[in-house]
Amino acid sequence: MAEQMSIDSAPPAGGGPSPGPRYDFEDAQSGDLGALAAIADAMKSDNLTDRLESLKRLSVLALAMGEERTRDELIPFLDESIDDEDELLLALAELLGDFVQYVGGPKYAFVLLRPLENLAAAEETVVREKAVESINKLVSGMDQLHVEEYLIPCIARLSSGEWFTSRSSAAGLYASAYGKVTDAIQSKLRAGYETLCKDDMPMIRRAAASNLKDVVEKISDDHVVSFAIPNFRQLAEDDQDSVRLLTVEPLVAITKRLTTEECKQHLGAIVQSLCVDKSWRVRYMVADHFVSLATNIKDADLQEELLNVAISLMHDSEAEVRGAVCTQLNGLAGLGNSEAIVGRLQAPLQELVDDPSQHVRATLAKHIGSLCRVFGKEGTIEHLLPLLLRLLKDSFPDVRLNIISKLDAVDSVVGIDSLSQSLLPAIVELAEDKQWRVRLAIIEYVPLIASQLGVQFFDEQLSSLCMSWLGDPVYSIREAATVNLKKLTEVFGVDWARATIIPKILIMATHPNYLYRMTTIFAITMIAPSVTPDIVRDMILPSLEGLVNDPIPNIRFNVAKSLEPLTEVLRKSSDTAQLEESIIRPTLARLEEDPDPDVRFFAHRSVTAIGAMSA
């Protein structure tokens, strides 16, 4: 029956727009003829929701019609009935890129080009971009014959279109076609792309600049010099900064293809002009890609000049540019002699630490640690640690957070002893920071400090701090604090945990505030896998038995949840395994009869899980 299905077999939609979907699509997957007719009918509906819904199920209709009729009827129908609703056009552009399997595979992919060509000329930018993306997806599976016969004329039509929309889309298709055609056609493609680079409309030149990087990656080395560089230079000298800023990525791609001598001969002056461009947006793009650019330009003299440019960008009048160059600090450090770089970076770093823009300071804080390996241990202690300390005390929380999250890079160079002497007082101060994310970052860093400084230092300086986090008003901090205690137990050993932290945790089990009692359960559940069965028997179970009768249901059901991991620990020793029958199961049985339904639910779940462990 499905063979009788036709696009036009469904009755026409009603005259006016409906308030919502009027079609039942649920049976379409099974090939039900009525449901398939509903899809075809909905495609012609006045209601946008109906038409969108029909597009989602277009593959079902295509399967019912078969590959040949999909090519001959469905695709032309879609092409002729292209809607003016942007949402529908976007959905169709995306759909057609994945529709190859329904038209007969890659050898018939060309039939999808026509509707996509029309979509590539649409007014809405996102529709055009999606259409270009879908065409490029199709091209990857097309053979040379079909590319030359169908795609090249498509590119030619778009490139010569009257409206800027089609010409801007054409720029995105040259790269995918270039590698699949003959030398003669490649020559025509280069000529066509050059025309786009010189187009009168800035929108077209922007599209050409944006896609030049992909074209550069496909052309031969000879054509990089004869074709890419002249067109890059033309765009880089454009009077529109929106065009010039898009030439930085193609420049990086070009420098990657050139020799040292070619870089020096063809690009030196134009690179310098981009670095000092009057538009801050262009300077921002240069700063953001600075290391890639400088690394590709292999000439030492040019790299030295670029290093001077980087220093000047650190003093730029625009905060966005200063922030962008801060992201390049790691790469900058590898551009020249270490001693020379250390000397030249000290002054600008001092200024950036006090930058009026909090965004710049936050970016600097995130990346300054990467300079430690260049400064070396003595240079870091002398020059960088004072800067880190100032950033740790910054008024903006993101600055403090970024420094804390990158302290491991500093530690790997100077060692934890030097780090603790210089920064520990500030770190301890930040442990009580009013911003909970800063406190969280400190918590996550504590195990590293503890493992390096040893038990005695930790007990004297940080132990009380770690316990105080268990009572933090923010749940994420309390949760991280329990994980922290587990890691500390693994670092310092079970005996330390028995003597130091477990007694302090269990004291909170009798605290009048239920949150402290809840945290006790969370903490002992977290550290249980890291302690011995006798600690569970002698210290943890007695405290939990007192919480079984807690007046707060949340406490009782968390007790029920905690008994499952505790049972796993008790089973590790024959001396404690019998406690499962004498304490664990009777306790859960009591909780299964609790008046609160949540307590009964979690108690039953634990009983089931413990039973499954025994199976």
For each residue, the residues with C-beta under 8 A, 3 or more apart:
1: 4 5 33
2: 5 31 33 36 64 65
3: 66
4: 1 9 33
5: 1 2 9 33 36 37 40 61 64 65
6: 9 40 73
7: 40 43 73 74 77
8: 40
9: 4 5 6 37 40
10: 37 38 40 41 44
11: 41
12: 41 44
13: 41 42 44 45 46 47 50
14: 18 46
15: 46
16: 46
17: 46 47
18: 14 21 22 45 46 47 50
19:
20: 47 49
21: 18 42 47 49 50 53
22: 18 45 47 50
23: 38 39 41 42 45 50 53 54
24: 27 35 38
25: 28 35 38 39 42 53 54 57
26: 35
27: 24 30 32 34 35
28: 25 31 32 35 36 38 39 57 60 61
29: 60
30: 27 35
31: 2 28 36 60 63 64
32: 27 28 35 36
33: 1 2 4 5 36 37
34: 27 37 38
35: 24 25 26 27 28 30 32 38 39
36: 2 5 28 31 32 33 39 40 60 61 64
37: 5 9 10 33 34 40 41
38: 10 23 24 25 28 34 35 41 42
39: 23 25 28 35 36 42 43 54 57 58 60 61
40: 5 6 7 8 9 10 36 37 43 44 54 61
41: 10 11 12 13 23 37 38 44 45
42: 13 21 23 25 38 39 45 50 51 53 54
43: 7 39 40 51 54 55 58 77 81
44: 10 12 13 40 41 81
45: 13 18 22 23 41 42 50 51 54
46: 13 14 15 16 17 18
47: 13 17 18 20 21 22 50 51
48: 51 52 85 87 88
49: 20 21 52 53
50: 13 18 21 22 23 42 45 47 53 54
51: 42 43 45 47 48 54 55 83 85 88
52: 48 49 55 56 87 88 91
53: 21 23 25 42 49 50 56 57
54: 23 25 39 40 42 43 45 50 51 57 58
55: 43 51 52 58 88 91 92 95
56: 52 53 91
57: 25 28 39 53 54 60 61
58: 39 43 54 55 61 62 74 95 99
59: 62 63 99 102
60: 28 29 31 36 39 57 63 64
61: 5 28 36 39 40 57 58 64 65 74
62: 58 59 65 67 70 74 99 102 103
63: 31 59 60 66 102
64: 2 5 31 36 60 61
65: 2 5 61 62 69 70 73 74
66: 3 63 69 70
67: 62 70 71 102 103 104 108
68: 71 72 104
69: 65 66 72 73 74
70: 62 65 66 67 73 74 75 102 103
71: 67 68 74 75 103 104 108 111
72: 68 69 75 76
73: 6 7 65 69 70 76 77
74: 7 58 61 62 65 69 70 71 77 78
75: 70 71 72 78 79 103 111 112 114 115
76: 72 73 79 80
77: 7 43 73 74 80 81
78: 74 75 81 82 92 96 115
79: 75 76 82 114 115 118
80: 76 77
81: 43 44 77 78
82: 78 79 89 92 115 118 119
83: 51 88 89 92
84: 89
85: 48 51 88 89
86: 89 90 122 124 126 127
87: 48 52 90 91
88: 48 51 52 55 83 85 91 92
89: 82 83 84 85 86 92 93 119 122 124 127
90: 86 87 93 94 124 126 127 130
91: 52 55 56 87 88 94 95
92: 55 78 82 83 88 89 95 96 115 119
93: 89 90 96 97 116 119 127 130 131 133 134
94: 90 91 97 98 130 134
95: 55 58 91 92 98 99
96: 78 92 93 99 112 115 116 119 134
97: 93 94 116 130 133 134 135 137 138
98: 94 95 101 134 137
99: 58 59 62 95 96 102 103 112
100: 103 105 106 108 109 112 138 141
101: 98 105
102: 59 62 63 67 70 99
103: 62 67 70 71 75 99 100 108 109 111 112
104: 67 68 71 107 108
105: 100 101 108 109
106: 100 109 141 142 143
107: 104 143 146
108: 67 71 100 103 104 105 111
109: 100 103 105 106 112 113 138 141 142 146
110: 113 138 142 146 149 150 151
111: 71 75 103 108 114
112: 75 96 99 100 103 109 115 116 134 138
113: 109 110 116 117 135 138 150 151 154
114: 75 79 111 117 118
115: 75 78 79 82 92 96 112 118 119
116: 93 96 97 112 113 119 120 131 134 135 138
117: 113 114 120 121 131 135 154 157 158
118: 79 82 114 115 121 122
119: 82 89 92 93 96 115 116 122 127 128 130 131
120: 116 117 128 131 132 135 158 165 166 169 170
121: 117 118 128 158 161 163 165 166 169
122: 86 89 118 119 127 128 131 165
123: 127 165
124: 86 89 90 127 128
125: 128 129
126: 86 90 129 130
127: 86 89 90 93 119 122 123 124 130 131
128: 119 120 121 122 124 125 131 132 165 168 169
129: 125 126 132 133 172
130: 90 93 94 97 119 126 127 133 134
131: 93 116 117 119 120 122 127 128 134 135 169
132: 120 128 129 135 136 169 172 173
133: 93 97 129 130 136 137
134: 93 94 96 97 98 112 116 130 131 137 138
135: 97 113 116 117 120 131 132 138 139 151 154 173 176
136: 132 133 139 140 172 173 176
137: 97 98 133 134 140
138: 97 100 109 110 112 113 116 134 135 141 142
139: 135 136 142 147 151 173 176 177 180
140: 136 137 176
141: 100 106 109 138
142: 106 109 110 138 139 146 147 150 151 180
143: 106 107 146 147 180
144: 147 148 180 181 182
145: 148 149
146: 107 109 110 142 143 149 150 151
147: 139 142 143 144 150 151 152 177 180 181
148: 144 145 151 152 180 181 182 185
149: 110 145 146 152 153
150: 110 113 142 146 147 153 154
151: 110 113 135 139 142 146 147 148 154 155 173 177
152: 147 148 149 155 156 177 181 185 188 189
153: 149 150 156 157
154: 113 117 135 150 151 157 158 173
155: 151 152 158 159 170 173 174 177 189 192
156: 152 153 159 160 192
157: 117 153 154 160 161 166
158: 117 120 121 154 155 161 166 167 169 170 173
159: 155 156 166 167 170 192 195 196
160: 156 157 167
161: 121 157 158 165 166 167 170
162: 166
163: 121 166 167
164: 167 168 201 203 204
165: 120 121 122 123 128 161 168 169
166: 120 121 157 158 159 161 162 163 169 170
167: 158 159 160 161 163 164 170 171 196 199 201 204 207
168: 128 164 165 171 203 204 206 207
169: 120 121 128 131 132 158 165 166 172 173 207
170: 120 155 158 159 161 166 167 173 174 192 196
171: 167 168 174 193 196 204 207 208 210 211
172: 129 132 136 169 175 207 211
173: 132 135 136 139 151 154 155 158 169 170 176 177
174: 155 170 171 177 178 189 192 193 211 214 215
175: 172 178 211 214 215 217 218
176: 135 136 139 140 173 179 180 214
177: 139 147 151 152 155 173 174 180 181 189
178: 174 175 181 186 189 215 218 219
179: 176 218
180: 139 142 143 144 147 148 176 177
181: 144 147 148 152 177 178 185 186 189
182: 144 148 185 186
183: 186 187
184: 187 188
185: 148 152 181 182 188 189
186: 178 181 182 183 189 190 219
187: 183 184 190 191
188: 152 184 185 191 192
189: 152 155 174 177 178 181 185 186 192 193
190: 186 187 193 194 219 223 227
191: 187 188 194 195
192: 155 156 159 170 174 188 189 195 196
193: 171 174 189 190 196 197 208 215 231
194: 190 191 197 198 227 231
195: 159 191 192 198 199
196: 159 167 170 171 192 193 199 204 205 207 208
197: 193 194 205 208 209 212 231 234 235
198: 194 195 205 234
199: 167 195 196 204 205 208
200: 204
201: 164 167 204 205
202: 205 206 238 240 242 243
203: 164 168 206 207
204: 164 167 168 171 196 199 200 201 207 208
205: 196 197 198 199 201 202 208 209 235 238 240 243
206: 168 202 203 209 210 240 242 243 246
207: 167 168 169 171 172 196 203 204 210 211
208: 171 193 196 197 199 204 205 211 212 231 235
209: 197 205 206 212 235 238 243 246 247 250
210: 171 206 207 213 246
211: 171 172 174 175 207 208 214 215
212: 197 208 209 215 216 228 231 232 235 247 250 253
213: 210 216 217 249 250 252 253
214: 174 175 176 211 217 218
215: 174 175 178 193 211 212 218 219 228
216: 212 213 219 224 228 250 253 254 257
217: 175 213 214 253
218: 175 178 179 214 215
219: 178 186 190 215 216 223 224 227 228
220: 223 224
221: 224 225 257
222: 225 226
223: 190 219 220 226 227 228
224: 216 219 220 221 227 228 229 254 257 258
225: 221 222 228 229 258 262 266
226: 222 223 229 230
227: 190 194 219 223 224 230 231
228: 212 215 216 219 223 224 225 231 232 250 254 257
229: 224 225 226 232 233 254 266 267
230: 226 227 233 234
231: 193 194 197 208 212 227 228 234 235
232: 212 228 229 235 236 247 250 251 254 270
233: 229 230 236 237 270
234: 197 198 230 231 237 238
235: 197 205 208 209 212 231 232 238 243 244 246 247 250
236: 232 233 244 247 251 270 273 274
237: 233 234 244 270 273
238: 202 205 209 234 235 243 244
239:
240: 202 205 206 243 244
241: 244 245 277 278 279 281 282
242: 202 206 245 246 281
243: 202 205 206 209 235 238 240 246 247
244: 235 236 237 238 240 241 247 274 277 279 282
245: 241 242 248 279 281 282 284 285
246: 206 209 210 235 242 243 249 250 285
247: 209 212 232 235 236 243 244 250 251 274
248: 245 251 252 274 282 285 286 288 289 293
249: 213 246 252 253 285 289
250: 209 212 213 216 228 232 235 246 247 253 254
251: 232 236 247 248 254 255 267 271 274 293
252: 213 248 249 255 256 289 292 293 296
253: 212 213 216 217 249 250 256 257
254: 216 224 228 229 232 250 251 257 258 267
255: 251 252 258 263 267 293 296 297
256: 252 253 296
257: 216 221 224 228 253 254
258: 224 225 254 255 262 263 266 267 296
259: 262 263 298
260: 263 264 297 298 299
261: 264 265 299
262: 225 258 259 265 266 267
263: 255 258 259 260 266 267 268 296 297 298 299 302
264: 260 261 267 268 299 301 302
265: 261 262 268
266: 225 229 258 262 263
267: 229 251 254 255 258 262 263 264 270 271 297
268: 263 264 265 271 272 302 305
269: 272 273
270: 232 233 236 237 267 273 274
271: 251 267 268 274 275 293 297 302 306
272: 268 269 275 276 305 309
273: 236 237 269 270 276 277
274: 236 244 247 248 251 270 271 277 282 283 286
275: 271 272 283 286 306 309 312 313
276: 272 273 283 309 312
277: 241 244 273 274 282 283 286
278: 241
279: 241 244 245 282 283
280: 283 284 316 317 318 320 321
281: 241 242 245 284 285
282: 241 244 245 248 274 277 279 285 286
283: 274 275 276 277 279 280 286 287 313 316 318 321
284: 245 280 281 287 288 318 320 321 324
285: 245 246 248 249 281 282 288 289
286: 248 274 275 277 282 283 289 290 293 309 313
287: 283 284 290 310 313 316 321 324 325 328
288: 248 284 285 324 327 328
289: 248 249 252 285 286 292 293
290: 286 287 293 294 306 310 313 324 325 328 331 332
291: 294 295 328 330 331 332 335
292: 252 289 295 296 331
293: 248 251 252 255 271 286 289 290 296 297 306
294: 290 291 297 303 306 307 310 331 332 335
295: 291 292 331 334 335
296: 252 255 256 258 263 292 293
297: 255 260 263 267 271 293 294 302 303 306
298: 259 260 263 303
299: 260 261 263 264 302 303
300: 303 304
301: 264 304 305
302: 263 264 268 271 297 299 305 306
303: 294 297 298 299 300 306 307 335 336
304: 300 301 307 308 336
305: 268 272 301 302 308 309
306: 271 275 290 293 294 297 302 303 309 310 335
307: 294 303 304 310 311 332 335 336 341 344
308: 304 305 311 312
309: 272 275 276 286 305 306 312 313
310: 287 290 294 306 307 313 314 325 328 332
311: 307 308 314 315 344 345 348
312: 275 276 308 309 315 316
313: 275 283 286 287 290 309 310 316 321 322 324 325
314: 310 311 322 325 326 348 351 352
315: 311 312 322 348 351
316: 280 283 287 312 313 321 322 325
317: 280 321
318: 280 283 284 321 322
319: 322 323 355 356 357 359 360
320: 280 284 323 324 359
321: 280 283 284 287 313 316 317 318 324 325
322: 313 314 315 316 318 319 325 326 352 355 357 360
323: 319 320 326 327 357 359 360 363
324: 284 287 288 290 313 320 321 327 328
325: 287 290 310 313 314 316 321 322 328 329
326: 314 322 323 329 352 360 363 364 366 367 368
327: 288 323 324 363 366 367
328: 287 288 290 291 310 324 325 331 332 367
329: 325 326 332 333 364 367 368 370 371
330: 291 333 334 367 370 371
331: 290 291 292 294 295 328 334 335
332: 290 291 294 307 310 328 329 335 341 345
333: 329 330 338 341 370 371 373 374
334: 295 330 331 374
335: 291 294 295 303 306 307 331 332 341
336: 303 304 307 340 341
337: 340 341
338: 333 341 342 374 376
339: 342 343
340: 336 337 343 344
341: 307 332 333 335 336 337 338 344 345 374
342: 338 339 345 346 374 375 379 383
343: 339 340 346
344: 307 311 340 341 347 348
345: 311 332 341 342 348 349 371
346: 342 343 349 350 383
347: 344 350 351
348: 311 314 315 344 345 351 352
349: 345 346 352 353 364 368 371 383 387
350: 346 347 353 354 387
351: 314 315 347 348 354 355
352: 314 322 326 348 349 355 360 361 364
353: 349 350 361 364 387 390 391
354: 350 351 390
355: 319 322 351 352 360 361 364
356: 319
357: 319 322 323 360 361
358: 361 362 394 395 396 398 399
359: 319 320 323 362 363
360: 319 322 323 326 352 355 357 363 364
361: 352 353 355 357 358 364 365 391 394 396 399
362: 358 359 365 366 396 398 399 402
363: 323 326 327 359 360 366 367 402
364: 326 329 349 352 353 355 360 361 367 368 391
365: 361 362 368 391 394 398 399 400 402 403 406
366: 326 327 362 363 402 405 406
367: 326 327 328 329 330 363 364 370 406
368: 326 329 349 364 365 371 384 387 388 391 406
369: 372 388 403 406 407 409 410
370: 329 330 333 367 373 409
371: 329 330 333 345 349 368 374 375 380 384
372: 369 375 376 380 384 409 410 412 413 414
373: 333 370 376 413
374: 333 334 338 341 342 371 379
375: 342 371 372 379 380 383 384 413
376: 338 372 373 379 380 413
377: 380 381 413 414 415 418
378: 381 382
379: 342 374 375 376 382 383 384
380: 371 372 375 376 377 383 384 385 410 413 414
381: 377 378 384 385 414 418 422
382: 378 379 385
383: 342 346 349 375 379 380 386 387
384: 368 371 372 375 379 380 381 387 388 410
385: 380 381 382 388 389 410 414 418 419 422 423
386: 383 389 390
387: 349 350 353 368 383 384 390 391
388: 368 369 384 385 391 392 403 410 422 423
389: 385 386 392 393 422 423 426
390: 353 354 386 387 393 394
391: 353 361 364 365 368 387 388 394 399 400 403
392: 388 389 400 403 404 423 426 427 430
393: 389 390 400 426
394: 358 361 365 390 391 399 400
395: 358
396: 358 361 362 399 400
397: 400 401 433 435 437 438
398: 358 362 365 401 402
399: 358 361 362 365 391 394 396 402 403
400: 365 391 392 393 394 396 397 403 404 430 433 435 438
401: 397 398 404 405 435 437 438 441
402: 362 363 365 366 398 399 405 406
403: 365 369 388 391 392 399 400 406 407
404: 392 400 401 407 427 430 438 441 442 445
405: 366 401 402 441 445
406: 365 366 367 368 369 402 403 409 410
407: 369 403 404 410 411 419 423 445 448
408: 411 412 445 448
409: 369 370 372 406 412 413
410: 369 372 380 384 385 388 406 407 413 414 419
411: 407 408 414 415 416 419 448 452
412: 372 408 409
413: 372 373 375 376 377 380 409 410
414: 372 377 380 381 385 410 411 418 419
415: 377 411 418 419 452
416: 411 419 420 448 449 452 453
417: 420 421 452 453
418: 377 381 385 414 415 421 422
419: 385 407 410 411 414 415 416 422 423 424
420: 416 417 423 424 449 452 453 457
421: 417 418 424
422: 381 385 388 389 418 419
423: 385 388 389 392 407 419 420 426 427
424: 419 420 421 427 428 449 461
425: 428 429
426: 389 392 393 423 429 430
427: 392 404 423 424 430 431 442 445 449
428: 424 425 431 461 462 465
429: 425 426 432 433
430: 392 400 404 426 427 433 438 439 442
431: 427 428 439 442 443 465 469
432: 429 439
433: 397 400 429 430 438 439 442
434:
435: 397 400 401 438 439
436: 439 440 472 474 476 477
437: 397 401 440 441
438: 397 400 401 404 430 433 435 441 442
439: 430 431 432 433 435 436 442 443 469 472 474 477
440: 436 437 443 444 476 477 480
441: 401 404 405 437 438 444 445
442: 404 427 430 431 433 438 439 445 446
443: 431 439 440 446 466 469 477 480 481 484
444: 440 441 447 480 484
445: 404 405 407 408 427 441 442 448 449
446: 442 443 449 450 462 466 484 488
447: 444 450 451 484 487 488 491
448: 407 408 411 416 445 451 452
449: 416 420 424 427 445 446 452 453 458 462
450: 446 447 453 454 458 462 488 491 492
451: 447 448 491
452: 411 415 416 417 420 448 449
453: 416 417 420 449 450 457 458 461
454: 450 457 458
455: 458 459 492 496
456: 459 460
457: 420 453 454 460 461 462
458: 449 450 453 454 455 461 462 463 488 492
459: 455 456 462 463 500
460: 456 457 463
461: 424 428 453 457 458 465
462: 428 446 449 450 457 458 459 465 466
463: 458 459 460 466 467 500 501
464: 467 468
465: 428 431 461 462 468 469
466: 443 446 462 463 469 470 481 484 485 488 501
467: 463 464 470 501 504 505
468: 464 465 471 472
469: 431 439 443 465 466 472 477 478 480 481 484
470: 466 467 478 481 482 505 508 516 519 523
471: 468 478 508 515 516 519
472: 436 439 468 469 477 478 481
473: 477
474: 436 439 477 478
475: 478 479
476: 436 440 479 480
477: 436 439 440 443 469 472 473 474 480 481
478: 469 470 471 472 474 475 481 482 515 519 522
479: 475 476 482 483 522
480: 440 443 444 469 476 477 483 484
481: 443 466 469 470 472 477 478 484 485 519 523
482: 470 478 479 485 486 519 522 523 526 527
483: 479 480 486 487 526
484: 443 444 446 447 466 469 480 481 487 488
485: 466 481 482 488 489 497 501 505 523 526 527
486: 482 483 489 490 526 527 529 530
487: 447 483 484 490 491
488: 446 447 450 458 466 484 485 491 492 497 501
489: 485 486 492 493 494 496 497 501 527 530 531
490: 486 487 530
491: 447 450 451 487 488
492: 450 455 458 488 489 496 497 500
493: 489 496 497
494: 489 497 498 530 531 532 535
495: 498 499
496: 455 489 492 493 499 500 501
497: 485 488 489 492 493 494 500 501 502 527 530 531 535
498: 494 495 502 531 535 539
499: 495 496 503
500: 459 463 492 496 497 503 504
501: 463 466 467 485 488 489 496 497 504 505 527
502: 497 498 505 506 524 527 531 535 539 540
503: 499 500 506 507 539
504: 467 500 501 507 508
505: 467 470 485 501 502 508 509 520 523 524
506: 502 503 509 520 524 539 540 543
507: 503 504 510 511
508: 470 471 504 505 511 516 517 519 520
509: 505 506 517 520 543 546 547
510: 507 517 546
511: 507 508 516 517 520
512:
513: 516 517
514: 517 518 550 552 554 555
515: 471 478 518 519
516: 470 471 508 511 513 519 520
517: 508 509 510 511 513 514 520 521 547 550 552 555
518: 514 515 521 522 554 555 558
519: 470 471 478 481 482 508 515 516 522 523
520: 505 506 508 509 511 516 517 523 524 543 547
521: 517 518 524 525 544 547 555 558 559 562
522: 478 479 482 518 519 525 526 558
523: 470 481 482 485 505 519 520 526 527
524: 502 505 506 520 521 527 528 540 543 544 562 566
525: 521 522 528 561 562 565 566
526: 482 483 485 486 522 523
527: 482 485 486 489 497 501 502 523 524 530 531
528: 524 525 531 536 540 562 565 566 569
529: 486 565 568 569
530: 486 489 490 494 497 527
531: 489 494 497 498 502 527 528 535 536 540 569
532: 494 535 536 569 573
533: 536 537 569 570 572 573 575 576
534: 537 538 573 575 576
535: 494 497 498 502 531 532 538 539 540
536: 528 531 532 533 539 540 541 566 569 570 576
537: 533 534 540 541 570 575 576 579
538: 534 535 541 542
539: 498 502 503 506 535 536 542 543
540: 502 506 524 528 531 535 536 537 543 544 566
541: 536 537 538 544 545 566 579 583
542: 538 539 545 546
543: 506 509 520 524 539 540 546 547
544: 521 524 540 541 547 548 559 562 563 566 587
545: 541 542 548 583 587
546: 509 510 542 543 549 550
547: 509 517 520 521 543 544 550 555 556 559
548: 544 545 556 559 587 590 591
549: 546 556
550: 514 517 546 547 555 556 559
551:
552: 514 517 555 556
553: 556 557 594 596 598 599
554: 514 518 557 558 598
555: 514 517 518 521 547 550 552 558 559
556: 547 548 549 550 552 553 559 560 591 594 596 599
557: 553 554 560 561 591 596 598 599 601 602 603
558: 518 521 522 554 555 561 562 602
559: 521 544 547 548 550 555 556 562 563 587 591
560: 556 557 563 588 591 599 602 603 605 606
561: 525 557 558 564 602 605 606
562: 521 524 525 528 544 558 559 565 566
563: 544 559 560 566 567 584 587 588 606 610
564: 561 567 568 606 609 610
565: 525 528 529 562 568 569
566: 524 525 528 536 540 541 544 562 563 569 570 584
567: 563 564 570 571 580 584 610 613
568: 529 564 565 571 572 613
569: 528 529 531 532 533 536 565 566 572 576
570: 533 536 537 566 567 573 576 577 579 580 584
571: 567 568 576 577 580 613
572: 533 568 569 576
573: 532 533 534 570 576 577
574: 577
575: 533 534 537
576: 533 534 536 537 569 570 571 572 573 579
577: 570 571 573 574 580
578: 581 582
579: 537 541 570 576 582 583 584
580: 567 570 571 577 583 584 585 610
581: 578 584 585
582: 578 579 586
583: 541 545 579 580 586 587
584: 563 566 567 570 579 580 581 587 588 610
585: 580 581 588 589 607 610
586: 582 583 589 590
587: 544 545 548 559 563 583 584 590 591
588: 560 563 584 585 591 592 603 606 607 610
589: 585 586 592 593 607
590: 548 586 587 593 594
591: 548 556 557 559 560 587 588 594 599 600 602 603
592: 588 589 600 603 604 607
593: 589 590 600
594: 553 556 590 591 599 600 603
595: 599
596: 553 556 557 599 600
597: 600 601
598: 553 554 557 601 602
599: 553 556 557 560 591 594 595 596 602 603
600: 591 592 593 594 596 597 603 604
601: 557 597 598 604 605
602: 557 558 560 561 591 598 599 605 606
603: 557 560 588 591 592 594 599 600 606 607
604: 592 600 601 607 608
605: 560 561 601 602 608 609
606: 560 561 563 564 588 602 603 609 610
607: 585 588 589 592 603 604 610 611
608: 604 605 611 612
609: 564 605 606 612 613
610: 563 564 567 580 584 585 588 606 607 613 614
611: 607 608 614 615
612: 608 609 615
613: 567 568 571 609 610
614: 610 611
615: 611 612
